[in-house]
Structures are given as structure tokens and as C-alpha cells.
Amino acid sequence: MALERWEIDSGHSGIHFSVRHMVVAKVRGQFSRWSATIVAEDGDLARAQVEAVIDASSIETGIADRDAHLKSPDFLDVANYPELTFKSKRVESLGGGRFLVLGDLTIRGVTREVALDVEHGGRIKDPWGNERAGFMARTSIDRKDFGLRWNQVLEAGGLLVGDRVDIEIDVEAVKQTAAKAA
């Protein structure tokens, strides 16, 4: 059996999120520093293992004060929990280049299973002879499930920050080396 190892090209990939703000709008953001690997047996994506590590302090929403609040103990508490991690447990092929990737997401030391709806964008050789693959993934989580409970009730009704966080991940991965398993 040959193992294919893929590393994420972080310059051409991104982890983006959005959450309701004051009930009527969405705030969008991203994590700018992260790494991930995909290891697939014999190139079979349905048997792939995915692991990702996200630098919690790299959260960016475009507003410095909001970013500082998101890094504080009210939210990600980056001083005590510097990383968010994801480790796949299984992959289910949905056909047509789509997969359901089930795995453990850990935020603030709390681990919950999440399901990523993944679309394989295909494979291509780049001008330098490297094989690249593209993936787009989506999921939604309830931030309270991970201990992110800070909020403020609005005078007009509703909450300042929504509970549901929508996550979109764009990945361009580069094949590293094929290794023979014993």
C-alpha cells in the first residue's frame, strides 16, 4: 500500500468564518496561520486522514479591538489555549467528488465531533511539476458547545453575538512523497 501525504499550501488556502452580529448582520473573519496534512492510502480520498492545527492568535476580522476581544478569555482565551485542532475520524464518500469528513474539533480544550461537507476540486500538475489538489469544505458549529458563552442582551431584543458560526475552508494541497507501508 502506498501512502500519499499532502501538505496545505497556506498561501493559497484559507479558513473563514461568519457569525451573526446584533441579529441583523454578519461579521466575517479568518485565521491567517494554520497548517494541515492529508494522508491517503493509495490515493483513495475516502480513506484519508486529515489533521489541522490553527494558531488561535491569528484570528482576524479587520477590527483590532474586536480581534483583541476574540483572543481574550471571553472567547478563544489564546493565552491558555493557543491552538485549535481538527483530527478526522472517518471519511464517507457521497459520490460526485463530495465527501463527509467526520472528526474531532478542539477549541478552548473542549472537543466535539463535527462534520465537514467537502467538495474535491480536482488534481493538477503545477508548472514546477508538483501535484496539487483542491478542496472546499463547509460546516457550522454552535460556539457555546466549545465554551464560548460570552454575550450581551440587546435593549431592542436579541443577542449581540449569534451562537451559530459558519465555517468555510478552501484548501490547495501539494503532494509530498509517496511512501510504501510495511
Secondary structure, DSSP 8 states (H G I E B T S, - for coil): -EEEEEEE-GGG-EEEEEEEETTTEEEEEEE--EEEEEEEETT-GGG-EEEEEEEGGGEE-S-HHHHHHHHSTTTT-TTT--EEEEEEEEEEEEETTEEEEEEEEEETTEEEEEEEEEEEEEEEE-TTS-EEEEEEEEEEEEGGGGT-----B-TTSSBSEEEEEEEEEEEEEEEEEEEE--
